[in-house]
């Protein structure tokens, strides 16, 4: 891999500690593979969308996107890239709830309303932000985004029910067993053997 070791050299100096860059909010861990991905034929929009979607699953946010933009700029990609958003403040929750149904089935139709009163706001945010703001964007299709979500969740560790439900969702969307096995396998240098 160009740009250094996948084991942690691509971490913002403020991240602190040692270990997996995903679990430590590694700011440029998603940017480091950009040159190789572009050289292999991946276009800038889906590559950038992976970094955008990481915000919802890994909490990397703005610093990661800045590092990612820097990597694209170094590769000569004209920035900014075209916007990929398809929702507005008024439509994001409804659109996100529909994406949850499209991915997981009708049982998710009103999931955004569920949960204990003191924490059901998280399910509303999940529908509006994770699914409404990110999964409705253009670039990768829904099946590809669900495979990306599975990879991020496998990298997290400690949230085992989520990868299991996303494996089922991937199968529902037509992702084969071979791709589901390859996903954590190719991430192994980043996530380690226990998570893979």
Secondary structure by P-SEA (a helix, b strand, c coil): ccccccccccccccccccccccccccccccccaaaaaaaacccaaaaaaaaaaaaacccccaaaaaaaaaaaaaaccccccccccccccccaaaaaaaaaaacccccccccccccccccaaaaaaaaacccccccccccccaaaaaaaaaaaaaaaccaaaaaaaaaaaaaaacccaaaaaaaaaaaccccccccc
